[in-house]
Amino acid sequence: MRKAVIVLLVVVLGLMWAQAVLADEISETIERAMELYLEGKHSGASSELQWAVNLIQNLQAEQLKELMPDPLPEWTAEEATASVGVMGLFGGGMSVSRTYRKEDTRESIEIQILTESPLVQSMMMFLINPGPDTKPVRIKDEKALEKFSAQRKNGELSVVLEGKTLITVKGQRITDKEILHKYMEMVDFEAVKKALAG
């Protein structure tokens, strides 16, 4: 027990140190951008600011990875992954995902959090005008869209938070759509909002 606590403490301290280092790099990058701007080097200043945005999104992505829920009983989970797009490339954006697999079956679930992407606005349109193969539902008072095919054994549940963050739970070879709801309900919406606030 004591060993487990020590290991956990080392991991937490390591994460805090990494975030502090990244925060220092962000400050230095912004300061460098200001210096370039004052020198009239606008292109260089713009490049540095875009890099600072990328660093900030990486910091947010690491925070979101920590918010990915643990697997349900009889399920296993892979390590959460993150992808940050550079501003100007497909509009930028940040994506964090984690895959879950049910033991002794081929069932799998993927939870994805996508923010600062044009795709979120596209999903907003579907929430307003759902297609024929989608069903509007509510998850923890948030509007959501549900798609499920018992024949193909796959489905998808999507929620948009505050008009800028898309959370999607996708299921492959699933036998019951309720598993989509269970995993979506395990996502802490308020914690996600707080991590992306500002």
FINUDO-114684 format. One line per field, with one value per residue: x, y, z of N, C-alpha, C, O, CB in turn; residue number from 1. Coordinates in steps of 0.02 Angstrom, whole numbers, plus 50000, padded with zeros to 5 digits. Glycine has a CB too. Layout:
N
nu: c(X ...)
nv: c(Y ...)
nw: c(Z ...)
cau: c(X ...)
cav: c(Y ...)
caw: c(Z ...)
cu: c(X ...)
cv: c(Y ...)
cw: c(Z ...)
ou: c(X ...)
ov: c(Y ...)
ow: c(Z ...)
cbu: c(X ...)
cbv: c(Y ...)
cbw: c(Z ...)
pos: c(NUM ...)
end
This chain:
198
nu: c(50041 50094 50198 50126 50066 50179 50225 50117 50127 50249 50217 50118 50193 50283 50201 50160 50282 50312 50208 50239 50362 50319 50232 50323 50392 50290 50268 50394 50392 50286 50339 50449 50381 50324 50441 50487 50381 50390 50507 50467 50457 50342 50296 50376 50336 50203 50217 50278 50176 50076 50140 50141 50005 49988 50066 49992 49874 49923 49950 49820 49770 49839 49781 49650 49668 49688 49561 49490 49379 49393 49395 49243 49185 49249 49300 49439 49563 49651 49798 49763 49762 49824 49799 49854 49814 49903 49876 49787 49798 49678 49598 49646 49633 49596 49614 49570 49577 49519 49526 49423 49404 49304 49325 49366 49285 49238 49198 49211 49244 49260 49306 49302 49361 49339 49391 49390 49377 49317 49231 49152 49056 48987 48926 48840 48742 48680 48625 48526 48450 48416 48465 48381 48426 48463 48438 48372 48427 48448 48588 48636 48570 48617 48602 48600 48650 48598 48650 48620 48641 48571 48585 48709 48785 48846 48870 48842 48863 48838 48886 48878 48966 48938 48940 49066 49142 49155 49099 49116 49056 49095 49043 49092 49045 48953 48826 48723 48650 48652 48776 48845 48785 48819 48959 48968 48904 48997 49092 49154 49072 49074 49204 49274 49230 49287 49423 49441 49405 49404)
nv: c(49940 50062 50075 50089 50213 50295 50279 50335 50466 50504 50500 50601 50715 50716 50746 50874 50942 50931 51006 51131 51159 51164 51273 51376 51377 51418 51550 51606 51594 51679 51800 51810 51826 51952 52031 52016 52074 52209 52240 52250 52137 52059 51939 51840 51860 51823 51688 51639 51663 51577 51458 51464 51451 51320 51254 51283 51215 51086 51073 51082 50967 50866 50880 50843 50710 50653 50656 50558 50423 50278 50103 50005 49870 49711 49761 49827 49958 50059 50166 50340 50450 50596 50728 50871 51001 51111 51286 51348 51235 51141 51220 51205 51135 51015 50850 50717 50549 50385 50209 50069 49898 49753 49614 49452 49463 49543 49668 49846 50012 50183 50336 50503 50669 50820 50981 51159 51149 51151 51046 51033 51133 51084 50972 51037 51082 50962 50932 51026 50995 50842 50693 50563 50441 50461 50491 50608 50636 50654 50681 50687 50813 50875 50906 50776 50662 50506 50361 50200 50034 49883 49777 49795 49805 49920 50087 50260 50399 50567 50723 50898 51020 51178 51232 51219 51106 50939 50784 50616 50451 50301 50142 49977 49820 49801 49739 49799 49956 50027 50026 50127 50239 50218 50235 50367 50437 50423 50516 50665 50802 50934 50946 50937 51053 51147 51123 51170 51299 51478)
nw: c(50000 50045 49953 49834 49854 49857 49725 49655 49701 49646 49510 49502 49543 49439 49330 49369 49365 49229 49173 49227 49166 49032 49040 49067 48946 48861 48908 48878 48739 48703 48749 48662 48544 48565 48569 48437 48371 48414 48353 48227 48153 48094 48034 48094 48226 48219 48188 48305 48398 48350 48376 48515 48542 48499 48595 48711 48681 48683 48818 48870 48811 48877 49002 48973 48938 49062 49109 49048 49068 49180 49133 49121 49228 49178 49064 48970 48952 48835 48830 48840 48699 48613 48494 48416 48308 48201 48195 48057 47983 47921 47999 48126 48292 48422 48480 48585 48631 48684 48689 48725 48770 48776 48880 48817 48706 48549 48559 48561 48619 48584 48652 48612 48621 48548 48504 48463 48324 48154 48131 48241 48231 48122 48178 48264 48178 48145 48268 48275 48162 48154 48064 47966 48015 48144 48319 48430 48595 48776 48879 49038 49049 48936 48761 48641 48508 48447 48366 48307 48253 48258 48175 48108 48219 48274 48337 48387 48494 48522 48593 48610 48694 48758 48631 48572 48597 48555 48607 48580 48580 48515 48460 48419 48353 48456 48564 48628 48638 48754 48813 48754 48812 48945 48948 48901 49003 49102 49074 49136 49115 49167 49215 49095 49032 49119 49102 48974 48980 48955)
cau: c(50000 50139 50234 50080 50058 50241 50225 50067 50154 50301 50183 50086 50246 50311 50154 50163 50345 50307 50165 50274 50410 50283 50206 50379 50405 50237 50283 50452 50372 50247 50386 50488 50336 50320 50504 50488 50331 50417 50561 50436 50459 50274 50289 50406 50294 50143 50238 50288 50111 50043 50173 50118 49938 49998 50090 49936 49828 49954 49940 49750 49761 49863 49731 49592 49686 49679 49489 49459 49357 49420 49351 49192 49203 49256 49327 49507 49571 49717 49819 49732 49807 49803 49823 49843 49827 49932 49830 49792 49792 49609 49567 49672 49591 49628 49576 49594 49536 49539 49490 49406 49386 49273 49364 49341 49238 49266 49166 49256 49215 49309 49283 49342 49344 49365 49375 49421 49378 49257 49187 49105 49001 48948 48885 48788 48689 48644 48585 48467 48410 48440 48451 48333 48456 48486 48385 48392 48420 48482 48636 48651 48540 48647 48574 48644 48624 48612 48644 48635 48616 48575 48607 48781 48815 48887 48830 48878 48827 48876 48864 48916 48966 48947 48948 49135 49176 49116 49117 49086 49068 49081 49045 49099 49025 48918 48761 48672 48668 48658 48847 48864 48761 48857 49025 48959 48886 49056 49132 49138 49062 49095 49278 49296 49218 49335 49490 49443 49378 49449)
cav: c(50000 50120 50079 50115 50285 50328 50279 50384 50532 50518 50514 50667 50765 50717 50783 50945 50969 50936 51062 51192 51170 51185 51340 51421 51380 51459 51620 51627 51600 51741 51856 51814 51854 52024 52062 52018 52123 52275 52250 52256 52072 52035 51869 51800 51866 51782 51618 51624 51661 51515 51404 51469 51422 51249 51231 51287 51161 51024 51073 51064 50897 50823 50884 50804 50639 50631 50653 50500 50377 50210 50054 49972 49801 49665 49798 49853 50021 50078 50233 50395 50483 50665 50756 50944 51027 51178 51336 51357 51169 51119 51260 51189 51090 50970 50788 50669 50489 50325 50150 50020 49834 49706 49553 49391 49479 49589 49733 49900 50079 50238 50401 50556 50738 50863 51051 51208 51120 51164 50988 51043 51172 51039 50931 51081 51082 50898 50936 51067 50958 50772 50655 50508 50383 50483 50502 50657 50613 50697 50648 50734 50877 50900 50878 50727 50624 50435 50319 50131 49982 49817 49730 49803 49804 49979 50145 50321 50446 50629 50779 50960 51061 51250 51250 51217 51043 50880 50721 50561 50382 50257 50072 49928 49752 49802 49704 49839 50027 50057 50033 50194 50286 50208 50267 50440 50462 50421 50574 50721 50860 50996 50947 50951 51125 51185 51115 51207 51367 51534)
caw: c(50000 50049 49889 49784 49868 49835 49652 49634 49716 49596 49447 49508 49543 49372 49288 49389 49340 49156 49158 49244 49112 48972 49052 49058 48875 48833 48925 48839 48669 48697 48756 48601 48493 48578 48549 48364 48350 48427 48304 48161 48119 48105 48014 48147 48286 48206 48192 48376 48432 48330 48413 48584 48542 48494 48661 48757 48665 48707 48890 48880 48790 48932 49055 48951 48942 49131 49123 49016 49122 49185 49101 49161 49245 49122 49007 48978 48917 48811 48851 48803 48651 48596 48431 48412 48242 48198 48169 47985 47952 47931 48051 48192 48330 48469 48488 48635 48626 48721 48666 48777 48741 48823 48884 48786 48651 48499 48570 48577 48626 48581 48674 48582 48637 48495 48517 48420 48257 48114 48134 48297 48203 48079 48222 48291 48128 48152 48329 48259 48113 48152 48004 47974 48050 48210 48369 48481 48665 48823 48923 49093 49030 48874 48700 48610 48452 48453 48306 48324 48207 48289 48123 48097 48285 48289 48356 48403 48536 48516 48634 48601 48754 48750 48561 48547 48612 48535 48640 48542 48601 48459 48477 48365 48371 48520 48562 48663 48633 48821 48831 48732 48863 49007 48942 48895 49069 49144 49058 49179 49071 49201 49217 49027 49021 49158 49071 48912 48992 48940)
cu: c(50043 50177 50190 50070 50119 50244 50177 50093 50207 50270 50152 50138 50277 50267 50156 50226 50341 50264 50199 50325 50376 50257 50262 50395 50353 50251 50341 50435 50332 50291 50428 50446 50329 50383 50507 50438 50357 50474 50533 50437 50393 50264 50317 50364 50232 50159 50247 50222 50072 50074 50151 50048 49943 50021 50034 49887 49857 49945 49868 49737 49783 49813 49670 49606 49675 49605 49454 49441 49393 49372 49299 49217 49201 49279 49399 49512 49643 49735 49784 49784 49780 49835 49805 49862 49855 49881 49843 49787 49724 49577 49594 49627 49631 49583 49610 49548 49563 49495 49482 49385 49358 49310 49328 49287 49274 49236 49219 49218 49273 49275 49330 49316 49378 49344 49414 49429 49313 49207 49134 49044 48957 48901 48828 48729 48647 48601 48521 48420 48436 48421 48403 48360 48482 48426 48410 48378 48453 48528 48655 48631 48571 48614 48624 48610 48645 48601 48663 48603 48626 48601 48682 48821 48865 48842 48875 48834 48869 48844 48908 48909 48981 48963 49018 49172 49130 49143 49079 49105 49047 49089 49049 49084 48991 48849 48705 48694 48677 48731 48873 48846 48802 48925 49019 48945 48945 49103 49108 49133 49088 49170 49306 49288 49271 49405 49497 49418 49430 49447)
cv: c(50063 50130 50109 50190 50323 50333 50332 50455 50552 50536 50584 50723 50772 50757 50858 50978 50980 50996 51129 51210 51195 51256 51392 51430 51424 51533 51647 51637 51664 51802 51866 51844 51930 52061 52068 52070 52195 52292 52256 52191 52036 51962 51823 51801 51822 51708 51596 51619 51598 51456 51404 51439 51346 51219 51231 51230 51093 51018 51053 50991 50849 50823 50842 50729 50611 50624 50594 50448 50310 50162 50025 49902 49756 49699 49818 49917 50031 50147 50285 50428 50552 50686 50829 50968 51097 51226 51345 51291 51141 51157 51247 51140 51044 50909 50743 50608 50432 50267 50099 49955 49787 49640 49494 49403 49523 49658 49786 49967 50129 50302 50453 50624 50781 50935 51097 51182 51138 51106 50995 51082 51130 50996 50973 51083 51018 50897 50975 51029 50886 50737 50597 50448 50401 50497 50553 50631 50664 50655 50699 50805 50909 50867 50832 50693 50552 50401 50248 50084 49914 49765 49733 49802 49861 50038 50203 50367 50510 50685 50839 51003 51133 51271 51246 51151 50984 50818 50665 50494 50337 50184 50027 49858 49749 49771 49746 49913 50060 50065 50101 50246 50279 50243 50343 50470 50463 50481 50633 50785 50924 51002 50962 51025 51166 51182 51157 51279 51420 51552)
cw: c(50000 49984 49835 49792 49844 49759 49625 49645 49665 49529 49448 49505 49474 49325 49304 49362 49264 49136 49173 49190 49049 48980 49043 48984 48840 48846 48885 48766 48657 48703 48693 48545 48502 48556 48473 48338 48357 48378 48233 48121 48130 48087 48068 48210 48279 48214 48265 48414 48413 48367 48486 48591 48540 48561 48712 48745 48687 48783 48907 48863 48845 48990 49037 48954 49012 49149 49090 49069 49121 49151 49149 49180 49184 49058 49023 48937 48894 48839 48808 48757 48635 48530 48429 48343 48245 48168 48094 47948 47969 47989 48121 48227 48374 48480 48539 48631 48668 48698 48722 48742 48794 48821 48852 48733 48601 48506 48588 48579 48620 48604 48644 48603 48585 48508 48470 48348 48220 48116 48189 48272 48158 48121 48252 48243 48133 48215 48317 48212 48108 48088 48018 48014 48119 48255 48421 48552 48710 48868 48977 49074 48968 48814 48667 48550 48459 48385 48325 48273 48239 48238 48112 48163 48296 48304 48376 48444 48538 48558 48618 48663 48738 48679 48533 48558 48596 48571 48604 48573 48544 48481 48416 48391 48439 48512 48592 48661 48701 48842 48808 48785 48928 49005 48936 48963 49117 49130 49101 49136 49103 49204 49148 49012 49057 49127 49009 48919 48973 48867)
ou: c(50032 50187 50214 50067 50113 50263 50193 50083 50209 50293 50160 50129 50295 50291 50153 50224 50364 50280 50190 50332 50400 50259 50250 50410 50370 50246 50339 50460 50343 50283 50440 50471 50329 50379 50527 50452 50349 50488 50571 50420 50388 50228 50287 50358 50211 50120 50227 50214 50040 50039 50143 50033 49906 49998 50028 49861 49820 49934 49856 49698 49750 49803 49641 49562 49655 49587 49395 49483 49420 49313 49310 49265 49155 49276 49418 49471 49690 49693 49775 49843 49720 49890 49747 49918 49833 49845 49900 49773 49712 49533 49568 49586 49691 49523 49670 49487 49622 49435 49529 49352 49384 49325 49267 49248 49333 49246 49265 49168 49327 49223 49391 49255 49439 49285 49464 49480 49260 49147 49080 48987 48896 48843 48774 48671 48586 48548 48469 48359 48475 48367 48386 48321 48518 48371 48461 48324 48483 48509 48687 48669 48552 48600 48684 48549 48703 48550 48715 48545 48683 48634 48716 48882 48919 48783 48936 48774 48929 48783 48969 48854 49033 48996 49030 49226 49074 49202 49018 49163 48988 49136 49013 49108 48999 48818 48646 48750 48705 48746 48918 48885 48817 48946 49060 48970 48944 49149 49049 49184 49121 49198 49356 49332 49297 49441 49552 49410 49490 49482)
ov: c(50110 50187 50149 50227 50377 50385 50369 50499 50610 50582 50622 50772 50827 50796 50899 51035 51031 51032 51177 51268 51242 51295 51445 51486 51461 51574 51703 51683 51698 51851 51922 51883 51967 52115 52121 52104 52236 52350 52265 52191 51989 51926 51772 51750 51789 51670 51541 51575 51568 51409 51351 51404 51311 51165 51185 51200 51049 50963 51013 50958 50799 50772 50808 50690 50554 50591 50582 50431 50288 50178 50022 49877 49761 49669 49826 49930 50013 50181 50276 50433 50565 50664 50847 50957 51138 51208 51350 51290 51119 51130 51274 51107 51035 50916 50733 50615 50430 50274 50087 49957 49783 49613 49486 49358 49539 49702 49772 49976 50118 50321 50448 50636 50780 50948 51077 51192 51139 51116 50967 51066 51140 50985 50947 51086 51020 50866 50959 51030 50871 50748 50585 50410 50362 50514 50543 50606 50713 50601 50750 50852 50964 50807 50847 50697 50537 50411 50237 50094 49891 49717 49682 49799 49851 50039 50197 50374 50507 50693 50832 51019 51148 51322 51267 51141 50981 50802 50667 50482 50335 50166 50038 49839 49700 49776 49729 49929 50114 50107 50128 50291 50329 50275 50380 50524 50499 50495 50648 50817 50965 51056 50998 51057 51215 51232 51178 51314 51408 51599)
ow: c(49962 49963 49795 49742 49815 49732 49579 49603 49643 49495 49400 49470 49453 49284 49259 49339 49239 49089 49137 49171 49017 48932 49015 48962 48794 48801 48860 48734 48607 48666 48672 48504 48453 48527 48447 48289 48313 48364 48186 48062 48169 48121 48085 48244 48326 48242 48284 48457 48456 48385 48516 48640 48576 48580 48753 48793 48709 48808 48952 48897 48858 49022 49080 48970 49020 49198 49102 49111 49070 49142 49209 49150 49143 49004 49081 48893 48930 48868 48748 48775 48642 48513 48439 48320 48285 48121 48071 47888 48026 48024 48169 48195 48366 48489 48538 48629 48686 48690 48761 48690 48850 48767 48858 48717 48610 48464 48626 48545 48646 48579 48651 48603 48578 48522 48441 48316 48250 48105 48184 48290 48156 48103 48264 48265 48125 48217 48346 48220 48062 48061 48076 48042 48150 48232 48452 48565 48687 48891 48961 49083 48949 48815 48664 48543 48474 48352 48356 48253 48247 48256 48108 48163 48324 48286 48381 48430 48554 48558 48612 48684 48707 48668 48477 48531 48621 48566 48599 48590 48526 48517 48367 48445 48476 48459 48584 48681 48706 48885 48840 48800 48960 49053 48964 48980 49167 49169 49103 49122 49070 49195 49142 48984 49030 49127 48992 48869 48976 48847)
cbu: c(49953 50188 50259 50012 50046 50302 50206 50001 50183 50347 50128 50045 50300 50320 50083 50160 50403 50278 50100 50309 50449 50225 50176 50441 50407 50168 50299 50508 50331 50191 50433 50513 50267 50307 50564 50471 50266 50442 50610 50470 50519 50226 50325 50476 50273 50116 50303 50333 50069 50049 50250 50117 49897 50049 50148 49900 49814 50029 49956 49705 49800 49931 49710 49573 49759 49713 49456 49507 49284 49432 49392 49125 49157 49191 49284 49560 49549 49718 49896 49701 49816 49823 49794 49884 49764 49997 49837 49858 49849 49607 49493 49681 49548 49643 49569 49595 49530 49534 49526 49349 49448 49199 49379 49313 49173 49255 49113 49314 49178 49338 49281 49343 49366 49339 49390 49490 49388 49275 49227 49139 49028 48994 48927 48816 48718 48694 48626 48488 48412 48413 48515 48310 48512 48531 48365 48355 48452 48431 48699 48726 48546 48724 48551 48666 48649 48566 48690 48610 48652 48507 48571 48795 48849 48934 48783 48903 48815 48882 48867 48892 49016 49003 48924 49174 49198 49119 49101 49107 49029 49128 48985 49170 49087 48912 48766 48662 48615 48622 48888 48829 48687 48867 49063 48903 48830 49094 49129 49191 48988 49066 49305 49256 49147 49337 49503 49403 49358 49520)
cbv: c(50000 50111 50009 50079 50297 50289 50210 50374 50533 50457 50462 50672 50747 50647 50756 50951 50922 50872 51057 51185 51105 51137 51345 51394 51310 51439 51626 51575 51539 51743 51845 51743 51821 52036 52020 51949 52115 52280 52192 52309 52029 52077 51857 51825 51940 51796 51607 51677 51723 51505 51412 51543 51448 51233 51274 51355 51160 51023 51142 51109 50883 50848 50957 50824 50628 50681 50718 50469 50366 50191 49997 49968 49774 49629 49861 49800 50079 50078 50240 50447 50441 50713 50717 50982 51026 51178 51403 51391 51121 51043 51249 51253 51049 51006 50752 50700 50466 50336 50118 50046 49801 49696 49536 49345 49514 49562 49729 49904 50087 50246 50406 50551 50758 50839 51069 51228 51044 51178 50924 51080 51233 50995 50900 51152 51090 50839 50968 51134 50993 50734 50629 50484 50354 50545 50436 50724 50541 50737 50622 50731 50925 50889 50934 50674 50654 50402 50346 50114 49986 49795 49745 49869 49737 49995 50128 50356 50417 50651 50762 50999 51034 51273 51317 51272 51041 50870 50722 50564 50365 50272 50053 49932 49706 49875 49638 49814 50064 50013 49976 50212 50274 50133 50239 50457 50421 50356 50592 50730 50868 50999 50878 50909 51144 51158 51041 51171 51375 51517)
cbw: c(50061 50108 49868 49788 49943 49862 49625 49672 49787 49588 49433 49574 49595 49345 49297 49465 49358 49126 49198 49312 49097 48958 49123 49096 48844 48862 49000 48846 48647 48752 48817 48580 48498 48653 48574 48336 48391 48498 48308 48122 48145 48066 47947 48162 48297 48136 48153 48408 48413 48254 48408 48607 48483 48440 48685 48750 48590 48690 48920 48838 48725 48957 49068 48880 48920 49179 49101 48961 49116 49259 49071 49121 49300 49110 48990 48954 48961 48733 48847 48851 48587 48652 48369 48466 48201 48156 48207 47968 47976 47945 48051 48234 48284 48536 48421 48707 48553 48798 48605 48824 48707 48806 48958 48839 48679 48427 48626 48526 48695 48509 48752 48504 48710 48425 48590 48447 48259 48042 48145 48356 48165 48037 48277 48302 48058 48153 48386 48228 48044 48213 47974 47907 48009 48204 48403 48470 48675 48866 48884 49111 49087 48874 48652 48661 48385 48507 48248 48395 48138 48316 48057 48060 48296 48230 48413 48339 48609 48444 48710 48537 48805 48796 48552 48580 48686 48459 48717 48468 48668 48400 48519 48333 48370 48546 48597 48736 48593 48872 48799 48665 48878 49021 48882 48846 49099 49133 48982 49236 49055 49272 49243 48976 49046 49229 49054 48860 49066 48960)
pos: c(1 2 3 4 5 6 7 8 9 10 11 12 13 14 15 16 17 18 19 20 21 22 23 24 25 26 27 28 29 30 31 32 33 34 35 36 37 38 39 40 41 42 43 44 45 46 47 48 49 50 51 52 53 54 55 56 57 58 59 60 61 62 63 64 65 66 67 68 69 70 71 72 73 74 75 76 77 78 79 80 81 82 83 84 85 86 87 88 89 90 91 92 93 94 95 96 97 98 99 100 101 102 103 104 105 106 107 108 109 110 111 112 113 114 115 116 117 118 119 120 121 122 123 124 125 126 127 128 129 130 131 132 133 134 135 136 137 138 139 140 141 142 143 144 145 146 147 148 149 150 151 152 153 154 155 156 157 158 159 160 161 162 163 164 165 166 167 168 169 170 171 172 173 174 175 176 177 178 179 180 181 182 183 184 185 186 187 188 189 190 191 192 193 194 195 196 197 198)
end
